[in-house]
Amino acid sequence: MFEVQMPQAGQSMEEGTIVRWLKSEGDKVQSKDILFEVETDKAVVEVEAGHDGILRKIIVPPGQMVPIRTKVGLIGNANEPIPVGSDSPAPDPAVQPASVAAAPAPTAASGGTLTDVLLPQAGQSMEEGTIVRWLKNEGDKVQAKEILLEVETDKAVVEVEAGHDGTLRKILVPAGTTVPVRTRIALIGDANAALPAGIATTPVKPAATAAPATLPPSGPLKASPAARKIAGERGIDLASVGSGSGPNGRITSRDLPATQATQAKAAPAAPASAPASVNGQATRRRLTPMRKAVARNLLASKQTIPHFYMQLTVNAAPLSELQKSEKSKYQCSLNDFVTKACAKAIREFPAFRSRIENDEMVEFNDVNIGIAVGMDEGLVVPVVLGADTLSIKDLAAETRRLAQSAKTGKIENMGKGVFTITNLGMFGIEQFTAIVNPPEAAIMAVGTLRETVVVQDGAMWPGKVMTLTLSADHRVVDGLPAAKFMARLKELLETPAQLL
C-alpha cells in the first residue's frame, strides 16, 4: 500500500491545508494524475498521485491542516487490506487550543508563588505571534484548561490555555502587541504573592510598532493566509464574508467572491506596496506570510550559497526581428525565446540541472524552468515543466497561463524547477543581478532590449542589444562550464532560428 503524504511544496512550507480531493475513494489513479490541491502559506498548489493504483483511502479530508510528510491517503490494489489505524485523520493544529509554552518552575515570592505564562509556539514555523485579546482580566481566577487569550500566528488565530490554576496577577503584554515565541506575557499565581520588582509598577501599553487586531463582533476573524492575501488584492472585507468552509468556520480562498463588486460593503484596498501614513508620518505594518517566506528564503540563499556572477551582452537584432515575425502568428515575447534558449543550453550542461542534497550531487533529467512573477506582496516562481521539449508557441502559451494563474494565488509546479529566469526588461532595466532560488543551481537575470551603437572591425552601425546576468551556486557550477554555458546561450540568441 503506497502512502500519499503531504508534500513540502517549497523550502519554507512546514504544513498545508487540503483544499479538495480531485479523486474519490475507489477511483483508479496514475502517478501523474492531480490527486488533490493544497493551500500553503503562499498559494494553492496541485499535488500528483505519485503512484499508479486505486485510491483506497482518504485519511485527511478537505479543510484540514496537517504538517508536511503527514500520511493523507492510501493508494494500492483493489484487494489489498487497509492497514489498521488508517481510519482516523490527524487533528488540525490550526484549530486546536494551544498549550502554553513550558514555563519555568514557579518562583517563590512573598506570601506565595508566581508562574510565568509564555507565548506558545503553535506550529513549527511560528516565530512570533500577536495577542488578539485577553479573555481574562487581572485579578480573575483561572484554571489550567481555561482559555486565557487568543493569539494570531502567520496561519490562524489560536486559543491559548492558562496552563496553571491560580489568579491572573499581571498581564505583561497587551492586546495588539506582537512578540516572539516563549516571551513572558503574564503571571499566574497566588492572590497574595508579591509581584517581582519593576513589574508591579510597569504600565501596560501596546508596543509603538504594533497595530491592534480588528475583531468581528462574534470573535476573532479566522482566515487562511491565501484567503487574506487574495482578499487584500481584491479589496474584500473578510468580515463581510461570514463563516467560511474551513474548520470552525475558517475562511479559505474558495469562500471569496470573484471580485470586489460582488460585495456591497467592500471597501477599496490601499496598494500593498504603499505604507500607510497618518498626518504625514509613516506607520509600520506586519510582514505578510508571503513576505516573511521570501525574506527567509533569500536570506538563507545569500548566507548558505556561494554566489558567483557572469554577464554578457548579446546582439539582439536578429532575435527582435524573429520575435516580431512570430508574434504576428501567435502571442509570444522576447522572454519566451530567452527561456527556450536557456532550456536548450541547460540540456547540454547537466550542472545547471543539478543541486546538492546533503552529501550528494543530484542531477535531474527534466529541464523544468521557473519563471519569476512579481506581485505586490512578493515574488513567486511557477515552473514550466519540460521547457526544452516545447515549441516557442507552446512555451509562450504555457508561460502566460502559469503567470496568470500565479496572480490569482495558484502557483503550479512549485519546487520542481532546476533553473529560474527573472526579467525586468519591461521596466527599462538594462541589467541587474538576481539571487539564486534555492535549492536550484542558478538564476538568469534578463535586462531590456535597447538600441545602441555597435562597433565591430572598426565599423559602427545602430543595433539592438540585451544584457544577461547569470548568478550561480559555486558548489555546483564551476567557472569554466558557466562560461561555456553563457557562450552557448549567446550563440542561440544571436542565431535564433534554431530555437523554433
VOVEXMAR-874737 format. One line per 4 residues: their letters; for each residue x, y, z of C-alpha. Coordinates in steps of 0.02 Angstrom, whole numbers, plus 32768, in hexadecimal, padded with zeros to 4 digits. Example, Ala and Ser with C-alpha at 12.3 -4.5 7.8 and 13.67 -1.06 7.14 Angstrom:
AS	8267 7F1F 8186 ~ 82AC 7FCB 8165;
This chain:
MFEV	8000 8000 8000 ~ 804C 80A6 7FC8 ~ 8040 8135 8045 ~ 8010 81DE 7FFD;
QMPQ	8063 8265 8067 ~ 804D 831F 807A ~ 80DA 8361 800A ~ 8154 83ED 8032;
AGQS	8127 8464 7FA5 ~ 81B6 84DD 7FC5 ~ 8242 84EA 8044 ~ 81E0 8556 80BE;
MEEG	8145 84E8 80C2 ~ 812C 8487 8162 ~ 8071 8461 815A ~ 7FE2 8470 80DF;
TIVR	7F24 846A 80D4 ~ 7ED0 83F2 805A ~ 7E59 845D 7FF2 ~ 7E05 83CF 7F94;
WLKS	7E1F 831E 7F56 ~ 7E0F 830B 7E99 ~ 7DFC 824E 7EA8 ~ 7D85 81E8 7F12;
EGDK	7DA5 8148 7F73 ~ 7DA0 80B8 7EF8 ~ 7DD8 811F 7E61 ~ 7E67 80E1 7DF6;
VQSK	7EFA 815A 7DF3 ~ 7F9D 8168 7D96 ~ 803C 81B0 7DE0 ~ 802F 8253 7D7C;
DILF	7F76 8270 7DA3 ~ 7F4E 8308 7E0E ~ 7F0E 82B8 7EAE ~ 7EE6 834E 7F1C;
EVET	7F06 8408 7F37 ~ 7F65 844D 7FCC ~ 7F62 84FD 8012 ~ 800C 8532 8056;
DKAV	8041 85D7 80A5 ~ 8061 8618 7FF4 ~ 7FE2 85CE 7F7C ~ 7F77 853B 7F46;
VEVE	7FDE 84B1 7EF3 ~ 7FAC 8412 7E99 ~ 7FF1 836C 7ED9 ~ 800A 82D4 7E6A;
AGHD	7FDF 8224 7EA2 ~ 8092 81E7 7E90 ~ 805C 8132 7E7A ~ 7FED 80C9 7E09;
GILR	7F5C 806B 7E57 ~ 7EB6 8089 7EAE ~ 7E96 8111 7F2E ~ 7E67 809D 7FBB;
KIIV	7E59 8118 8049 ~ 7E4E 81D5 8066 ~ 7E95 81ED 8114 ~ 7E97 82AC 811F;
PPGQ	7DF7 8300 80E0 ~ 7DEA 83AB 808D ~ 7DFE 8441 80FF ~ 7E79 83ED 8175;
MVPI	7F29 842E 8193 ~ 7FB4 83B1 81B4 ~ 8073 83B8 81BA ~ 80DB 8388 8122;
RTKV	80FC 82CE 810A ~ 805A 82A3 8165 ~ 8002 820C 811A ~ 7F67 8251 80C3;
GLIG	7F2F 81BF 8055 ~ 7F51 810D 801D ~ 7F65 80C9 7F6C ~ 7F6D 8010 7F48;
NANE	7F1B 7F7B 7EF4 ~ 7E62 7F5A 7F03 ~ 7E7A 7EBE 7F6E ~ 7EFE 7F03 7FE5;
PIPV	7EC4 7F12 809A ~ 7EC7 7FC1 80E2 ~ 7F40 7FCA 8175 ~ 7EF2 7FD1 8222;
GSDS	7EED 8082 8267 ~ 7EDB 80DC 81BF ~ 7E27 810F 81DD ~ 7E49 81A5 824E;
PAPD	7E8F 8245 8203 ~ 7F10 82A8 8264 ~ 7ECD 833B 82CA ~ 7ED8 83E8 827C;
PAVQ	7F5A 844D 82DF ~ 7F13 84F0 829B ~ 7E72 84DC 82FE ~ 7EAC 8482 839B;
PASV	7EC7 84E7 843B ~ 7F80 850B 844D ~ 7FD6 84D8 84EC ~ 8036 855F 8546;
AAAP	80EF 8549 8528 ~ 814A 84ED 85B0 ~ 8166 856F 8637 ~ 81F4 8573 86B3;
APTA	81D4 8528 875B ~ 8164 8593 87CB ~ 81C5 861D 8820 ~ 81B2 8631 88D9;
ASGG	817A 86E0 890B ~ 8145 8733 89AA ~ 80A6 86DA 89E1 ~ 8098 8663 894E;
TLTD	80D7 862F 88A3 ~ 80CA 8676 87F3 ~ 80DA 8618 874C ~ 810A 8665 86A5;
VLLP	8090 8657 8614 ~ 80F6 864D 8573 ~ 80BA 866A 84C1 ~ 80AB 85B9 847A;
QAGQ	80F1 857B 83D5 ~ 804F 8545 8381 ~ 80A0 84EF 82EC ~ 8151 84C9 82B4;
SMEE	815E 8562 8243 ~ 811E 85DE 82C4 ~ 81A2 865C 82FB ~ 8133 86E3 8345;
GTIV	807E 8705 8369 ~ 8007 8797 8384 ~ 7F97 8795 841C ~ 7EE7 87B0 83D9;
RWLK	7E8E 87BE 8480 ~ 7E97 8787 8534 ~ 7DFD 8725 856F ~ 7E28 873F 8625;
NEGD	7E4F 87DE 8686 ~ 7ED2 87FD 870A ~ 7E90 87BA 87AD ~ 7E22 8733 875F;
KVQA	7E32 8680 879D ~ 7E64 8607 8714 ~ 7E74 854B 8701 ~ 7EF9 84F1 869B;
KEIL	7E84 84BD 860E ~ 7E2A 8564 85FD ~ 7E47 85CB 8560 ~ 7EAE 865E 8599;
LEVE	7ECE 86BE 84F8 ~ 7EC9 86B7 843A ~ 7F67 86C5 83D0 ~ 7F74 86E6 8316;
TDKA	8002 8688 82C0 ~ 8036 868F 8209 ~ 7FB3 860A 81E6 ~ 7F1E 861C 825A;
VVEV	7ED6 865E 82FC ~ 7EF1 85DF 8387 ~ 7EAD 85D3 8437 ~ 7F2C 85C6 84C3;
EAGH	7F06 856F 8567 ~ 7F3F 85B2 860E ~ 7FA7 8519 8637 ~ 7FA0 8539 86F4;
DGTL	7F1F 854E 877C ~ 7F21 85F2 87DC ~ 7F01 86AA 87C7 ~ 7F32 870F 872E;
RKIL	7FA0 8788 878C ~ 7FED 87EB 86FF ~ 7FD8 8800 8642 ~ 8084 8830 8601;
VPAG	805D 8837 8546 ~ 7FBB 888E 8514 ~ 7F49 8866 8481 ~ 7F89 88A1 83D9;
TTVP	803F 8882 8403 ~ 80AF 880A 839F ~ 8135 87AD 83FF ~ 81A9 8718 83DC;
VRTR	8178 866A 8416 ~ 81A5 863E 84CB ~ 8199 86F5 84FF ~ 8154 870B 85AF;
IALI	80A8 8758 8596 ~ 8053 8745 8640 ~ 8063 8706 86F2 ~ 7FEE 868B 8748;
GDAN	7FFC 8662 8800 ~ 7FBC 8677 88AF ~ 7F50 870E 88D2 ~ 7FC4 8748 895E;
AALP	8068 872C 8902 ~ 80D0 87C9 88ED ~ 80F8 87F8 883A ~ 81B1 87FF 880B;
AGIA	8202 88A8 881A ~ 81E7 8915 8782 ~ 814D 88B7 8745 ~ 80CC 88F6 87BF;
TTPV	80E3 89A9 8786 ~ 80FF 8987 86CD ~ 8072 89DB 8669 ~ 8019 896C 85ED;
KPAA	8021 89BA 8540 ~ 8032 8971 8492 ~ 80D5 8979 8434 ~ 80E4 8A10 83C2;
TAAP	8101 89A1 832C ~ 8069 8933 833D ~ 7FBB 8953 82FA ~ 7F2A 890B 8360;
ATLP	7ED4 887D 830A ~ 7E22 889E 82CE ~ 7DA1 8823 830D ~ 7CF5 8802 82C6;
PSGP	7C66 8810 8343 ~ 7C5F 8753 835C ~ 7D17 8738 8381 ~ 7DBF 8728 8327;
LKAS	7DC0 8721 826B ~ 7E00 8679 8231 ~ 7E42 8674 817E ~ 7ECC 8617 8123;
PAAR	7F67 8676 80E8 ~ 7F35 8661 8031 ~ 7E86 86A2 8057 ~ 7ECE 873C 80AD;
KIAG	7F44 875A 801A ~ 7EBE 874B 7F94 ~ 7E44 87B3 7FFA ~ 7EC5 883D 8004;
ERGI	7EE4 8839 7F49 ~ 7E29 883F 7F21 ~ 7DFA 88BE 7FA6 ~ 7D89 8843 8000;
DLAS	7D58 8860 80B6 ~ 7D6F 87B4 8105 ~ 7CF7 87E2 8190 ~ 7C6B 87ED 810F;
VGSG	7C8A 873D 80CC ~ 7C3D 86EA 8163 ~ 7C64 8638 8197 ~ 7CDE 85DC 8127;
SGPN	7CE1 8528 80EC ~ 7D80 84FD 814E ~ 7D8C 84B3 81FB ~ 7D29 8516 827F;
GRIT	7CED 858E 81F9 ~ 7D9C 85BC 81BE ~ 7D96 8621 811D ~ 7DF7 85D4 808C;
SRDL	7E1D 8617 7FDF ~ 7D8B 85B8 7F93 ~ 7D10 8617 8002 ~ 7D3D 86BF 7FB5;
PATQ	7CD6 8710 7F2B ~ 7D29 8727 7E82 ~ 7D31 87E5 7E8C ~ 7D14 8872 7F05;
ATQA	7C78 88A3 7EA3 ~ 7C1B 880C 7EE8 ~ 7C26 8854 7F98 ~ 7BB8 88E9 7FBA;
KAAP	7C1E 892B 804B ~ 7CCD 88FD 8014 ~ 7D44 898F 802A ~ 7DCB 89B6 7FAA;
AAPA	7E74 8971 7FDF ~ 7F0D 89DF 7FE9 ~ 7F9E 89A8 7F7B ~ 8003 8926 7FDA;
SAPA	80A5 8978 7FA5 ~ 807A 8A21 7FF4 ~ 8092 8A31 80B0 ~ 8001 8A7E 810C;
SVNG	801D 8B2B 8153 ~ 7FC5 8B9B 81CF ~ 7FE3 8C57 81CA ~ 807C 8C3B 815E;
QATR	80CB 8BC2 81DA ~ 80F4 8B14 819A ~ 80A7 8A85 81FB ~ 80E1 89D2 820A;
RRLT	8088 8935 81CF ~ 80AB 887E 81F0 ~ 80FE 8814 816C ~ 8085 87A5 810F;
PMRK	80A6 86E8 8111 ~ 80DF 86F3 805A ~ 8157 8782 8080 ~ 819D 8722 8114;
AVAR	81B6 8686 80A9 ~ 820E 86EB 8021 ~ 827D 873C 80A4 ~ 82AB 8696 80F4;
NLLA	82D3 8641 804E ~ 833C 86CE 8006 ~ 8399 86E9 80A8 ~ 83C0 862E 80AF;
SKQT	83F7 8634 7FF9 ~ 8474 86C1 8014 ~ 84B3 8677 80B7 ~ 84C8 85C3 8080;
IPHF	84E7 85C8 7FC4 ~ 858F 8608 7F83 ~ 8552 8673 7EF1 ~ 85BB 86A4 7E5B;
YMQL	8584 870A 7DC6 ~ 85A0 8714 7D0A ~ 855C 8796 7C94 ~ 8556 87A5 7BD8;
TVNA	8500 8812 7B58 ~ 84B7 87C2 7ABC ~ 8492 880B 7A12 ~ 83D4 8803 7A1E;
APLS	83A5 884C 7974 ~ 8385 87A2 7922 ~ 8325 8769 79BC ~ 82B9 8805 79BA;
ELQK	828E 87EE 7901 ~ 8262 8736 7919 ~ 81F6 875A 79B1 ~ 8194 87DF 7953;
SEKS	817B 8767 78C1 ~ 813E 86DB 7932 ~ 80D0 8751 7997 ~ 806A 8773 78FA;
KYQC	8039 86BA 78FE ~ 8023 869E 79B9 ~ 8042 86FA 7A5B ~ 80F7 86ED 7A95;
SLND	817A 8758 7AEA ~ 8236 876D 7AE8 ~ 823A 8717 7B91 ~ 81EE 867B 7B43;
FVTK	8282 8672 7ACB ~ 82FC 868D 7B5C ~ 82A6 8601 7BBC ~ 82B1 858C 7B28;
ACAK	836A 85B6 7B0F ~ 838F 8597 7BC7 ~ 8331 84F2 7BBF ~ 8397 84B5 7B2A;
AIRE	843A 84E9 7B7D ~ 8409 8497 7C22 ~ 83E9 83F5 7BC6 ~ 849E 83FC 7B89;
FPAF	84EA 842D 7C31 ~ 84B0 83B6 7CBB ~ 84F9 8420 7D48 ~ 846D 849C 7D2C;
RSRI	83E9 8418 7D52 ~ 8442 83D9 7DED ~ 843D 8402 7EA4 ~ 848D 83CF 7F49;
ENDE	8427 8366 7FC1 ~ 8484 833E 8061 ~ 8527 82ED 8028 ~ 84EB 82C1 7F79;
MVEF	84E6 8318 7ED1 ~ 843D 82F7 7E81 ~ 842C 830B 7DC5 ~ 837C 831A 7D7E;
NDVN	834C 82E2 7CD1 ~ 82BA 8359 7CB5 ~ 82DA 840F 7C87 ~ 8256 8465 7CF1;
IGIA	826A 8521 7CF1 ~ 821F 8598 7D70 ~ 81DC 863F 7D33 ~ 81E3 86C7 7DB8;
VGMD	813D 8722 7DC7 ~ 813C 87C2 7E2E ~ 80A4 87F0 7E97 ~ 8084 887A 7F14;
EGLV	80AA 880B 7FAB ~ 8141 87B1 7F63 ~ 818A 8740 7EDF ~ 8146 8696 7EAD;
VPVV	8191 8618 7E34 ~ 811B 85A6 7DD3 ~ 8179 8523 7D6E ~ 816F 84F1 7CB6;
LGAD	8188 8435 7CAE ~ 81F4 83EE 7C22 ~ 8218 849A 7BD8 ~ 8299 8454 7B5F;
TLSI	8216 83E3 7B0E ~ 8197 846E 7AEA ~ 818C 84D5 7A4C ~ 8195 8592 7A5F;
KDLA	80DA 859B 7A41 ~ 80B2 851B 7AC7 ~ 8133 8562 7B3E ~ 80EB 8612 7B2B;
AETR	803A 85D4 7B4C ~ 806F 8570 7BE5 ~ 80D3 8601 7C2D ~ 803F 8678 7C1B;
RLAQ	7FCA 85FA 7C6B ~ 803E 85DC 7CFF ~ 8057 8696 7D1C ~ 7F9D 86BA 7D1A;
SAKT	7F7C 8627 7D8E ~ 8003 8665 7E05 ~ 7FB4 8710 7E10 ~ 7F12 86C0 7E4E;
GKIE	7F71 8666 7ED8 ~ 7F8D 85BD 7E87 ~ 8045 8594 7E70 ~ 805B 84FB 7E02;
NMGK	80EC 8480 7E0A ~ 813C 84DE 7E9B ~ 81E0 8491 7ECF ~ 81F7 842D 7E2F;
GVFT	8269 84A9 7DD6 ~ 8322 8492 7DB3 ~ 8344 8544 7D74 ~ 82E9 85EB 7D81;
ITNL	82D9 867E 7D08 ~ 82AF 872C 7D47 ~ 8290 87BC 7CCF ~ 8282 8875 7CF7;
GMFG	8299 88AF 7C44 ~ 81E5 88EB 7C38 ~ 8213 8974 7CB6 ~ 82A8 89AF 7C51;
IEQF	8328 895E 7CC6 ~ 83C5 8943 7C60 ~ 8419 88C7 7CD4 ~ 8409 8883 7D85;
TAIV	8445 87F4 7DF2 ~ 83CF 8774 7E3C ~ 83DB 8701 7ED4 ~ 83DB 8644 7EB6;
NPPE	8332 85F4 7EDD ~ 8363 8563 7F4F ~ 837B 84D2 7F3A ~ 839A 84F7 7E81;
AAIM	844A 8511 7E3E ~ 8432 85B3 7DDD ~ 83C1 8643 7DA9 ~ 83C6 86B1 7D0E;
AVGT	839F 876C 7D18 ~ 8363 87B5 7C72 ~ 8371 886E 7C4A ~ 8312 88D7 7BCC;
LRET	832B 88D3 7B0F ~ 837F 897A 7AEB ~ 83C2 89D9 7A56 ~ 847A 8A02 7A53;
VVVQ	850D 8A1E 79DE ~ 855F 897A 79AF ~ 861A 897D 7988 ~ 8669 88EC 792B;
DGAM	870A 88E4 78C5 ~ 8719 89A1 78CC ~ 866B 89BE 7885 ~ 85D6 8A08 78E3;
WPGK	851C 89F4 78C5 ~ 847B 8A02 792A ~ 844A 895F 797C ~ 83E6 890C 7A07;
VMTL	8432 88B3 7A9B ~ 83F9 8859 7B39 ~ 845D 8836 7BD7 ~ 844E 8792 7C37;
TLSA	8496 8775 7CE5 ~ 84AF 86C5 7D29 ~ 84B4 86A6 7DE5 ~ 84F1 85F7 7E0F;
DHRV	8513 8588 7EA5 ~ 85CF 856A 7EA3 ~ 85B9 84C7 7F03 ~ 8561 847F 7E6B;
VDGL	859F 84E4 7DD6 ~ 8654 8512 7DB4 ~ 868E 85AA 7D54 ~ 86C3 854F 7CB4;
PAAK	861E 84F2 7C93 ~ 85C1 8592 7CC1 ~ 8624 85F2 7C3F ~ 8602 856C 7BBD;
FMAR	8549 856F 7BEB ~ 8542 862B 7BD1 ~ 859E 861F 7B2B ~ 8522 859B 7AF0;
LKEL	8491 8609 7B28 ~ 84D8 869C 7AC6 ~ 84E7 862F 7A2B ~ 8433 85F5 7A3A;
LETP	83EE 86A5 7A52 ~ 8454 86F3 79C6 ~ 841D 866C 794A ~ 836B 8656 798C;
AQLL	8323 85F4 78FA ~ 8364 8555 794D ~ 82EF 8577 79E0 ~ 8252 855D 7976;
